[in-house]
Amino acid sequence: MQHVDAAAPAAASTPWSIRLDEVTVRYPNGTIGLNRVSLDIDAGEMVVVVGLSGSGKSTLIRTINGLVPVTSGTLDVGEHRVSGASPRTLRRLRGDIGMVFQGFNLAGRASVLQNVLVGRLAHTPLWRTLLGVYPEADKQLAYQALDRVAILPKLYSRASELSGGQQQRVAIARALAQEPRIVLADEPVASLDPPTAHGVMNDLRRINRDLGITVVVNLHLLDLAREYGTRMIGMRAGEIVYDGPAASATDADFESIYGRSLTSDDRLDA
């Protein structure tokens, strides 16, 4: 078993807040992704964003980390004005934001350790990454991140050999290795079975509670939103239609967000 230095900090970065003021995102084909959205997320919050496909929740997350440009309005993430930011500023921003995707986005032939060390790219000289020579401090961060999501024993396994749930835990560990100020997760449990989905959501909640990192998770399953979210944002047609405590959201609230009656597909444990 690889030695993990428990004395080293697992996350030393101060979490960031997020502020959108009348933000509109219009795609080149004319589709409106966000329609004059104003939203404040405090540093250290855990927010779940719910809505059906096309509601704007993926656009919201990708706008926060600068993958989708703001058409109008202002967006501030931590110390950065993201709207109208230069490529250099966006690179710095993304170095401090961990992303977790539905499709894991791992290199299948690479080891778990190599995949997690990708999280250190923004903080590592180019020559080191080209040669694959990472400082011991970076390796310790990777070990700690893997230990935090209970997958350290798979350190030298190929990513392609892991189950879907294990791969998503590696993706979360990769995000943690960045020492992020924010973690954004876009439908991270959409392809997972119920027990594994609960495990991944619990990992994200513990990251928020134990490390204080701001966490924003996109979901479409109402039972997961109620159980793991502190605050819930509901989106429909690019607009915010609900903003309140997740635990107290009623079925009627979800029907209002979705714009239709609920079905078994809206609950993970149905």
C-alpha positions as protocol buffer text, in pm:
chain_id: "A"
residue {
  index: 1
  type: MET
  ca { x: 0 y: 0 z: 0 }
}
residue {
  index: 2
  type: GLN
  ca { x: 127 y: 345 z: -92 }
}
residue {
  index: 3
  type: HIS
  ca { x: 220 y: 563 z: 206 }
}
residue {
  index: 4
  type: VAL
  ca { x: -16 y: 856 z: 252 }
}
residue {
  index: 5
  type: ASP
  ca { x: 108 y: 1152 z: 456 }
}
residue {
  index: 6
  type: ALA
  ca { x: -190 y: 1229 z: 677 }
}
residue {
  index: 7
  type: ALA
  ca { x: -24 y: 1547 z: 803 }
}
residue {
  index: 8
  type: ALA
  ca { x: -33 y: 1709 z: 459 }
}
residue {
  index: 9
  type: PRO
  ca { x: -342 y: 1922 z: 394 }
}
residue {
  index: 10
  type: ALA
  ca { x: -601 y: 1761 z: 168 }
}
residue {
  index: 11
  type: ALA
  ca { x: -725 y: 2097 z: 43 }
}
residue {
  index: 12
  type: ALA
  ca { x: -551 y: 2420 z: 134 }
}
residue {
  index: 13
  type: SER
  ca { x: -737 y: 2656 z: -98 }
}
residue {
  index: 14
  type: THR
  ca { x: -999 y: 2904 z: 16 }
}
residue {
  index: 15
  type: PRO
  ca { x: -1337 y: 2824 z: -145 }
}
residue {
  index: 16
  type: TRP
  ca { x: -1484 y: 3066 z: -397 }
}
residue {
  index: 17
  type: SER
  ca { x: -1825 y: 3225 z: -430 }
}
residue {
  index: 18
  type: ILE
  ca { x: -2015 y: 3248 z: -760 }
}
residue {
  index: 19
  type: ARG
  ca { x: -2223 y: 3546 z: -872 }
}
residue {
  index: 20
  type: LEU
  ca { x: -2429 y: 3580 z: -1190 }
}
residue {
  index: 21
  type: ASP
  ca { x: -2596 y: 3913 z: -1264 }
}
residue {
  index: 22
  type: GLU
  ca { x: -2849 y: 3910 z: -1551 }
}
residue {
  index: 23
  type: VAL
  ca { x: -2642 y: 3650 z: -1739 }
}
residue {
  index: 24
  type: THR
  ca { x: -2767 y: 3545 z: -2081 }
}
residue {
  index: 25
  type: VAL
  ca { x: -2603 y: 3275 z: -2292 }
}
residue {
  index: 26
  type: ARG
  ca { x: -2704 y: 3255 z: -2656 }
}
residue {
  index: 27
  type: TYR
  ca { x: -2551 y: 2978 z: -2866 }
}
residue {
  index: 28
  type: PRO
  ca { x: -2443 y: 3043 z: -3229 }
}
residue {
  index: 29
  type: ASN
  ca { x: -2756 y: 2868 z: -3360 }
}
residue {
  index: 30
  type: GLY
  ca { x: -2971 y: 3114 z: -3166 }
}
residue {
  index: 31
  type: THR
  ca { x: -3069 y: 2878 z: -2882 }
}
residue {
  index: 32
  type: ILE
  ca { x: -3094 y: 3048 z: -2544 }
}
residue {
  index: 33
  type: GLY
  ca { x: -2902 y: 2848 z: -2281 }
}
residue {
  index: 34
  type: LEU
  ca { x: -2947 y: 3099 z: -1996 }
}
residue {
  index: 35
  type: ASN
  ca { x: -3200 y: 3380 z: -1996 }
}
residue {
  index: 36
  type: ARG
  ca { x: -3108 y: 3677 z: -1774 }
}
residue {
  index: 37
  type: VAL
  ca { x: -3009 y: 3456 z: -1479 }
}
residue {
  index: 38
  type: SER
  ca { x: -2912 y: 3622 z: -1151 }
}
residue {
  index: 39
  type: LEU
  ca { x: -2773 y: 3393 z: -884 }
}
residue {
  index: 40
  type: ASP
  ca { x: -2545 y: 3412 z: -581 }
}
residue {
  index: 41
  type: ILE
  ca { x: -2374 y: 3100 z: -443 }
}
residue {
  index: 42
  type: ASP
  ca { x: -2175 y: 3158 z: -126 }
}
residue {
  index: 43
  type: ALA
  ca { x: -1828 y: 3017 z: -73 }
}
residue {
  index: 44
  type: GLY
  ca { x: -1856 y: 2672 z: 84 }
}
residue {
  index: 45
  type: GLU
  ca { x: -2218 y: 2605 z: -18 }
}
residue {
  index: 46
  type: MET
  ca { x: -2337 y: 2274 z: -161 }
}
residue {
  index: 47
  type: VAL
  ca { x: -2599 y: 2343 z: -426 }
}
residue {
  index: 48
  type: VAL
  ca { x: -2792 y: 2097 z: -640 }
}
residue {
  index: 49
  type: VAL
  ca { x: -2929 y: 2222 z: -971 }
}
residue {
  index: 50
  type: VAL
  ca { x: -3228 y: 2027 z: -1100 }
}
residue {
  index: 51
  type: GLY
  ca { x: -3407 y: 2036 z: -1431 }
}
residue {
  index: 52
  type: LEU
  ca { x: -3484 y: 1829 z: -1735 }
}
residue {
  index: 53
  type: SER
  ca { x: -3257 y: 1797 z: -2039 }
}
residue {
  index: 54
  type: GLY
  ca { x: -3241 y: 2135 z: -2211 }
}
residue {
  index: 55
  type: SER
  ca { x: -3335 y: 2328 z: -1897 }
}
residue {
  index: 56
  type: GLY
  ca { x: -3003 y: 2515 z: -1887 }
}
residue {
  index: 57
  type: LYS
  ca { x: -2837 y: 2339 z: -1595 }
}
residue {
  index: 58
  type: SER
  ca { x: -2542 y: 2209 z: -1802 }
}
residue {
  index: 59
  type: THR
  ca { x: -2504 y: 2550 z: -1962 }
}
residue {
  index: 60
  type: LEU
  ca { x: -2491 y: 2703 z: -1613 }
}
residue {
  index: 61
  type: ILE
  ca { x: -2206 y: 2479 z: -1501 }
}
residue {
  index: 62
  type: ARG
  ca { x: -2009 y: 2521 z: -1823 }
}
residue {
  index: 63
  type: THR
  ca { x: -2053 y: 2897 z: -1806 }
}
residue {
  index: 64
  type: ILE
  ca { x: -1918 y: 2907 z: -1452 }
}
residue {
  index: 65
  type: ASN
  ca { x: -1587 y: 2754 z: -1560 }
}
residue {
  index: 66
  type: GLY
  ca { x: -1567 y: 2950 z: -1884 }
}
residue {
  index: 67
  type: LEU
  ca { x: -1633 y: 2665 z: -2127 }
}
residue {
  index: 68
  type: VAL
  ca { x: -1939 y: 2850 z: -2256 }
}
residue {
  index: 69
  type: PRO
  ca { x: -1904 y: 3228 z: -2303 }
}
residue {
  index: 70
  type: VAL
  ca { x: -2145 y: 3480 z: -2153 }
}
residue {
  index: 71
  type: THR
  ca { x: -2343 y: 3670 z: -2416 }
}
residue {
  index: 72
  type: SER
  ca { x: -2454 y: 3947 z: -2181 }
}
residue {
  index: 73
  type: GLY
  ca { x: -2454 y: 4022 z: -1810 }
}
residue {
  index: 74
  type: THR
  ca { x: -2169 y: 3967 z: -1565 }
}
residue {
  index: 75
  type: LEU
  ca { x: -2029 y: 3653 z: -1405 }
}
residue {
  index: 76
  type: ASP
  ca { x: -1783 y: 3660 z: -1117 }
}
residue {
  index: 77
  type: VAL
  ca { x: -1622 y: 3343 z: -985 }
}
residue {
  index: 78
  type: GLY
  ca { x: -1399 y: 3402 z: -686 }
}
residue {
  index: 79
  type: GLU
  ca { x: -1152 y: 3672 z: -777 }
}
residue {
  index: 80
  type: HIS
  ca { x: -1218 y: 3644 z: -1151 }
}
residue {
  index: 81
  type: ARG
  ca { x: -1456 y: 3834 z: -1377 }
}
residue {
  index: 82
  type: VAL
  ca { x: -1537 y: 3546 z: -1611 }
}
residue {
  index: 83
  type: SER
  ca { x: -1757 y: 3735 z: -1854 }
}
residue {
  index: 84
  type: GLY
  ca { x: -1524 y: 3876 z: -2118 }
}
residue {
  index: 85
  type: ALA
  ca { x: -1217 y: 3716 z: -1959 }
}
residue {
  index: 86
  type: SER
  ca { x: -897 y: 3663 z: -2154 }
}
residue {
  index: 87
  type: PRO
  ca { x: -779 y: 3310 z: -2243 }
}
residue {
  index: 88
  type: ARG
  ca { x: -504 y: 3344 z: -1982 }
}
residue {
  index: 89
  type: THR
  ca { x: -756 y: 3432 z: -1709 }
}
residue {
  index: 90
  type: LEU
  ca { x: -977 y: 3140 z: -1812 }
}
residue {
  index: 91
  type: ARG
  ca { x: -682 y: 2900 z: -1788 }
}
residue {
  index: 92
  type: ARG
  ca { x: -609 y: 3023 z: -1435 }
}
residue {
  index: 93
  type: LEU
  ca { x: -976 y: 2996 z: -1345 }
}
residue {
  index: 94
  type: ARG
  ca { x: -1004 y: 2634 z: -1465 }
}
residue {
  index: 95
  type: GLY
  ca { x: -695 y: 2540 z: -1270 }
}
residue {
  index: 96
  type: ASP
  ca { x: -891 y: 2617 z: -952 }
}
residue {
  index: 97
  type: ILE
  ca { x: -1220 y: 2451 z: -1056 }
}
residue {
  index: 98
  type: GLY
  ca { x: -1255 y: 2074 z: -1045 }
}
residue {
  index: 99
  type: MET
  ca { x: -1493 y: 1925 z: -1304 }
}
residue {
  index: 100
  type: VAL
  ca { x: -1673 y: 1591 z: -1273 }
}
residue {
  index: 101
  type: PHE
  ca { x: -1858 y: 1475 z: -1584 }
}
residue {
  index: 102
  type: GLN
  ca { x: -2125 y: 1213 z: -1648 }
}
residue {
  index: 103
  type: GLY
  ca { x: -1889 y: 1027 z: -1883 }
}
residue {
  index: 104
  type: PHE
  ca { x: -1592 y: 1021 z: -1637 }
}
residue {
  index: 105
  type: ASN
  ca { x: -1344 y: 1156 z: -1902 }
}
residue {
  index: 106
  type: LEU
  ca { x: -1060 y: 925 z: -1796 }
}
residue {
  index: 107
  type: ALA
  ca { x: -774 y: 789 z: -2006 }
}
residue {
  index: 108
  type: GLY
  ca { x: -866 y: 421 z: -2012 }
}
residue {
  index: 109
  type: ARG
  ca { x: -517 y: 286 z: -2078 }
}
residue {
  index: 110
  type: ALA
  ca { x: -354 y: 501 z: -1812 }
}
residue {
  index: 111
  type: SER
  ca { x: -332 y: 399 z: -1447 }
}
residue {
  index: 112
  type: VAL
  ca { x: -556 y: 543 z: -1180 }
}
residue {
  index: 113
  type: LEU
  ca { x: -259 y: 739 z: -1042 }
}
residue {
  index: 114
  type: GLN
  ca { x: -177 y: 885 z: -1384 }
}
residue {
  index: 115
  type: ASN
  ca { x: -537 y: 993 z: -1431 }
}
residue {
  index: 116
  type: VAL
  ca { x: -549 y: 1164 z: -1093 }
}
residue {
  index: 117
  type: LEU
  ca { x: -219 y: 1342 z: -1153 }
}
residue {
  index: 118
  type: VAL
  ca { x: -382 y: 1509 z: -1453 }
}
residue {
  index: 119
  type: GLY
  ca { x: -543 y: 1726 z: -1188 }
}
residue {
  index: 120
  type: ARG
  ca { x: -200 y: 1875 z: -1120 }
}
residue {
  index: 121
  type: LEU
  ca { x: -137 y: 1989 z: -1480 }
}
residue {
  index: 122
  type: ALA
  ca { x: -230 y: 2351 z: -1415 }
}
residue {
  index: 123
  type: HIS
  ca { x: 15 y: 2363 z: -1123 }
}
residue {
  index: 124
  type: THR
  ca { x: 306 y: 2169 z: -1277 }
}
residue {
  index: 125
  type: PRO
  ca { x: 582 y: 2286 z: -1517 }
}
residue {
  index: 126
  type: LEU
  ca { x: 530 y: 2161 z: -1874 }
}
residue {
  index: 127
  type: TRP
  ca { x: 855 y: 1965 z: -1884 }
}
residue {
  index: 128
  type: ARG
  ca { x: 747 y: 1758 z: -1584 }
}
residue {
  index: 129
  type: THR
  ca { x: 413 y: 1668 z: -1740 }
}
residue {
  index: 130
  type: LEU
  ca { x: 577 y: 1576 z: -2072 }
}
residue {
  index: 131
  type: LEU
  ca { x: 822 y: 1345 z: -1897 }
}
residue {
  index: 132
  type: GLY
  ca { x: 566 y: 1219 z: -1647 }
}
residue {
  index: 133
  type: VAL
  ca { x: 793 y: 1327 z: -1359 }
}
residue {
  index: 134
  type: TYR
  ca { x: 573 y: 1466 z: -1084 }
}
residue {
  index: 135
  type: PRO
  ca { x: 702 y: 1603 z: -752 }
}
residue {
  index: 136
  type: GLU
  ca { x: 647 y: 1389 z: -445 }
}
residue {
  index: 137
  type: ALA
  ca { x: 410 y: 1657 z: -310 }
}
residue {
  index: 138
  type: ASP
  ca { x: 184 y: 1612 z: -613 }
}
residue {
  index: 139
  type: LYS
  ca { x: 186 y: 1235 z: -568 }
}
residue {
  index: 140
  type: GLN
  ca { x: 90 y: 1278 z: -203 }
}
residue {
  index: 141
  type: LEU
  ca { x: -204 y: 1495 z: -310 }
}
residue {
  index: 142
  type: ALA
  ca { x: -310 y: 1219 z: -550 }
}
residue {
  index: 143
  type: TYR
  ca { x: -281 y: 951 z: -281 }
}
residue {
  index: 144
  type: GLN
  ca { x: -483 y: 1162 z: -36 }
}
residue {
  index: 145
  type: ALA
  ca { x: -753 y: 1227 z: -294 }
}
residue {
  index: 146
  type: LEU
  ca { x: -783 y: 858 z: -379 }
}
residue {
  index: 147
  type: ASP
  ca { x: -789 y: 768 z: -11 }
}
residue {
  index: 148
  type: ARG
  ca { x: -1068 y: 1020 z: 50 }
}
residue {
  index: 149
  type: VAL
  ca { x: -1294 y: 845 z: -204 }
}
residue {
  index: 150
  type: ALA
  ca { x: -1188 y: 498 z: -83 }
}
residue {
  index: 151
  type: ILE
  ca { x: -1018 y: 381 z: -401 }
}
residue {
  index: 152
  type: LEU
  ca { x: -647 y: 402 z: -310 }
}
residue {
  index: 153
  type: PRO
  ca { x: -598 y: 22 z: -348 }
}
residue {
  index: 154
  type: LYS
  ca { x: -667 y: 64 z: -724 }
}
residue {
  index: 155
  type: LEU
  ca { x: -374 y: 306 z: -756 }
}
residue {
  index: 156
  type: TYR
  ca { x: -192 y: 113 z: -1032 }
}
residue {
  index: 157
  type: SER
  ca { x: -494 y: -39 z: -1207 }
}
residue {
  index: 158
  type: ARG
  ca { x: -585 y: 74 z: -1555 }
}
residue {
  index: 159
  type: ALA
  ca { x: -886 y: 304 z: -1552 }
}
residue {
  index: 160
  type: SER
  ca { x: -1055 y: 83 z: -1813 }
}
residue {
  index: 161
  type: GLU
  ca { x: -1049 y: -210 z: -1568 }
}
residue {
  index: 162
  type: LEU
  ca { x: -1269 y: -30 z: -1315 }
}
residue {
  index: 163
  type: SER
  ca { x: -1645 y: -31 z: -1275 }
}
residue {
  index: 164
  type: GLY
  ca { x: -1843 y: 281 z: -1359 }
}
residue {
  index: 165
  type: GLY
  ca { x: -1870 y: 380 z: -995 }
}
residue {
  index: 166
  type: GLN
  ca { x: -1499 y: 332 z: -940 }
}
residue {
  index: 167
  type: GLN
  ca { x: -1420 y: 541 z: -1249 }
}
residue {
  index: 168
  type: GLN
  ca { x: -1639 y: 822 z: -1121 }
}
residue {
  index: 169
  type: ARG
  ca { x: -1456 y: 812 z: -788 }
}
residue {
  index: 170
  type: VAL
  ca { x: -1127 y: 844 z: -977 }
}
residue {
  index: 171
  type: ALA
  ca { x: -1272 y: 1144 z: -1158 }
}
residue {
  index: 172
  type: ILE
  ca { x: -1364 y: 1300 z: -823 }
}
residue {
  index: 173
  type: ALA
  ca { x: -1014 y: 1228 z: -692 }
}
residue {
  index: 174
  type: ARG
  ca { x: -867 y: 1395 z: -1003 }
}
residue {
  index: 175
  type: ALA
  ca { x: -1074 y: 1705 z: -926 }
}
residue {
  index: 176
  type: LEU
  ca { x: -960 y: 1698 z: -562 }
}
residue {
  index: 177
  type: ALA
  ca { x: -595 y: 1674 z: -667 }
}
residue {
  index: 178
  type: GLN
  ca { x: -629 y: 2022 z: -815 }
}
residue {
  index: 179
  type: GLU
  ca { x: -682 y: 2157 z: -462 }
}
residue {
  index: 180
  type: PRO
  ca { x: -992 y: 2323 z: -609 }
}
residue {
  index: 181
  type: ARG
  ca { x: -1184 y: 2618 z: -478 }
}
residue {
  index: 182
  type: ILE
  ca { x: -1500 y: 2491 z: -649 }
}
residue {
  index: 183
  type: VAL
  ca { x: -1611 y: 2146 z: -767 }
}
residue {
  index: 184
  type: LEU
  ca { x: -1868 y: 2133 z: -1047 }
}
residue {
  index: 185
  type: ALA
  ca { x: -2038 y: 1801 z: -1121 }
}
residue {
  index: 186
  type: ASP
  ca { x: -2256 y: 1763 z: -1432 }
}
residue {
  index: 187
  type: GLU
  ca { x: -2497 y: 1468 z: -1390 }
}
residue {
  index: 188
  type: PRO
  ca { x: -2226 y: 1263 z: -1213 }
}
residue {
  index: 189
  type: VAL
  ca { x: -2457 y: 967 z: -1133 }
}
residue {
  index: 190
  type: ALA
  ca { x: -2667 y: 948 z: -1449 }
}
residue {
  index: 191
  type: SER
  ca { x: -2515 y: 618 z: -1564 }
}
residue {
  index: 192
  type: LEU
  ca { x: -2477 y: 452 z: -1222 }
}
residue {
  index: 193
  type: ASP
  ca { x: -2689 y: 201 z: -1031 }
}
residue {
  index: 194
  type: PRO
  ca { x: -2867 y: 328 z: -715 }
}
residue {
  index: 195
  type: PRO
  ca { x: -2619 y: 208 z: -449 }
}
residue {
  index: 196
  type: THR
  ca { x: -2322 y: 343 z: -646 }
}
residue {
  index: 197
  type: ALA
  ca { x: -2501 y: 670 z: -717 }
}
residue {
  index: 198
  type: HIS
  ca { x: -2561 y: 720 z: -344 }
}
residue {
  index: 199
  type: GLY
  ca { x: -2193 y: 647 z: -279 }
}
residue {
  index: 200
  type: VAL
  ca { x: -2076 y: 907 z: -531 }
}
residue {
  index: 201
  type: MET
  ca { x: -2319 y: 1170 z: -398 }
}
residue {
  index: 202
  type: ASN
  ca { x: -2204 y: 1098 z: -45 }
}
residue {
  index: 203
  type: ASP
  ca { x: -1843 y: 1150 z: -157 }
}
residue {
  index: 204
  type: LEU
  ca { x: -1934 y: 1491 z: -297 }
}
residue {
  index: 205
  type: ARG
  ca { x: -2122 y: 1585 z: 21 }
}
residue {
  index: 206
  type: ARG
  ca { x: -1827 y: 1484 z: 240 }
}
residue {
  index: 207
  type: ILE
  ca { x: -1592 y: 1689 z: 23 }
}
residue {
  index: 208
  type: ASN
  ca { x: -1814 y: 1988 z: 85 }
}
residue {
  index: 209
  type: ARG
  ca { x: -1856 y: 1926 z: 459 }
}
residue {
  index: 210
  type: ASP
  ca { x: -1504 y: 1813 z: 545 }
}
residue {
  index: 211
  type: LEU
  ca { x: -1301 y: 2039 z: 317 }
}
residue {
  index: 212
  type: GLY
  ca { x: -1536 y: 2337 z: 284 }
}
residue {
  index: 213
  type: ILE
  ca { x: -1513 y: 2336 z: -96 }
}
residue {
  index: 214
  type: THR
  ca { x: -1799 y: 2500 z: -287 }
}
residue {
  index: 215
  type: VAL
  ca { x: -1985 y: 2219 z: -468 }
}
residue {
  index: 216
  type: VAL
  ca { x: -2244 y: 2258 z: -746 }
}
residue {
  index: 217
  type: VAL
  ca { x: -2406 y: 1937 z: -873 }
}
residue {
  index: 218
  type: ASN
  ca { x: -2647 y: 1899 z: -1165 }
}
residue {
  index: 219
  type: LEU
  ca { x: -2915 y: 1635 z: -1113 }
}
residue {
  index: 220
  type: HIS
  ca { x: -3253 y: 1535 z: -1252 }
}
residue {
  index: 221
  type: LEU
  ca { x: -3344 y: 1285 z: -976 }
}
residue {
  index: 222
  type: LEU
  ca { x: -3558 y: 1439 z: -706 }
}
residue {
  index: 223
  type: ASP
  ca { x: -3475 y: 1193 z: -427 }
}
residue {
  index: 224
  type: LEU
  ca { x: -3101 y: 1254 z: -463 }
}
residue {
  index: 225
  type: ALA
  ca { x: -3157 y: 1629 z: -474 }
}
residue {
  index: 226
  type: ARG
  ca { x: -3356 y: 1620 z: -150 }
}
residue {
  index: 227
  type: GLU
  ca { x: -3112 y: 1394 z: 31 }
}
residue {
  index: 228
  type: TYR
  ca { x: -2778 y: 1546 z: -63 }
}
residue {
  index: 229
  type: GLY
  ca { x: -2843 y: 1908 z: -147 }
}
residue {
  index: 230
  type: THR
  ca { x: -2845 y: 2185 z: 110 }
}
residue {
  index: 231
  type: ARG
  ca { x: -2985 y: 2437 z: -136 }
}
residue {
  index: 232
  type: MET
  ca { x: -3169 y: 2354 z: -456 }
}
residue {
  index: 233
  type: ILE
  ca { x: -3190 y: 2558 z: -774 }
}
residue {
  index: 234
  type: GLY
  ca { x: -3462 y: 2456 z: -1020 }
}
residue {
  index: 235
  type: MET
  ca { x: -3420 y: 2545 z: -1388 }
}
residue {
  index: 236
  type: ARG
  ca { x: -3655 y: 2540 z: -1684 }
}
residue {
  index: 237
  type: ALA
  ca { x: -3608 y: 2695 z: -2028 }
}
residue {
  index: 238
  type: GLY
  ca { x: -3288 y: 2867 z: -1922 }
}
residue {
  index: 239
  type: GLU
  ca { x: -3442 y: 3040 z: -1621 }
}
residue {
  index: 240
  type: ILE
  ca { x: -3441 y: 2984 z: -1245 }
}
residue {
  index: 241
  type: VAL
  ca { x: -3789 y: 2880 z: -1136 }
}
residue {
  index: 242
  type: TYR
  ca { x: -3705 y: 2755 z: -784 }
}
residue {
  index: 243
  type: ASP
  ca { x: -3447 y: 2851 z: -522 }
}
residue {
  index: 244
  type: GLY
  ca { x: -3480 y: 2714 z: -171 }
}
residue {
  index: 245
  type: PRO
  ca { x: -3387 y: 2439 z: 76 }
}
residue {
  index: 246
  type: ALA
  ca { x: -3356 y: 2103 z: -97 }
}
residue {
  index: 247
  type: ALA
  ca { x: -3488 y: 1888 z: 186 }
}
residue {
  index: 248
  type: SER
  ca { x: -3823 y: 2064 z: 199 }
}
residue {
  index: 249
  type: ALA
  ca { x: -3890 y: 2068 z: -177 }
}
residue {
  index: 250
  type: THR
  ca { x: -4226 y: 1902 z: -245 }
}
residue {
  index: 251
  type: ASP
  ca { x: -4340 y: 1690 z: -538 }
}
residue {
  index: 252
  type: ALA
  ca { x: -4542 y: 1992 z: -649 }
}
residue {
  index: 253
  type: ASP
  ca { x: -4222 y: 2200 z: -655 }
}
residue {
  index: 254
  type: PHE
  ca { x: -4056 y: 1942 z: -880 }
}
residue {
  index: 255
  type: GLU
  ca { x: -4361 y: 1930 z: -1108 }
}
residue {
  index: 256
  type: SER
  ca { x: -4339 y: 2307 z: -1139 }
}
residue {
  index: 257
  type: ILE
  ca { x: -3968 y: 2286 z: -1222 }
}
residue {
  index: 258
  type: TYR
  ca { x: -4015 y: 2005 z: -1475 }
}
residue {
  index: 259
  type: GLY
  ca { x: -4331 y: 2149 z: -1623 }
}
residue {
  index: 260
  type: ARG
  ca { x: -4507 y: 1812 z: -1610 }
}
residue {
  index: 261
  type: SER
  ca { x: -4625 y: 1536 z: -1379 }
}
residue {
  index: 262
  type: LEU
  ca { x: -4361 y: 1324 z: -1209 }
}
residue {
  index: 263
  type: THR
  ca { x: -4275 y: 974 z: -1331 }
}
residue {
  index: 264
  type: SER
  ca { x: -4072 y: 684 z: -1192 }
}
residue {
  index: 265
  type: ASP
  ca { x: -3779 y: 804 z: -1404 }
}
residue {
  index: 266
  type: ASP
  ca { x: -3756 y: 1111 z: -1183 }
}
residue {
  index: 267
  type: ARG
  ca { x: -3657 y: 903 z: -879 }
}
residue {
  index: 268
  type: LEU
  ca { x: -3343 y: 697 z: -850 }
}
residue {
  index: 269
  type: ASP
  ca { x: -3492 y: 455 z: -599 }
}
residue {
  index: 270
  type: ALA
  ca { x: -3832 y: 419 z: -764 }
}
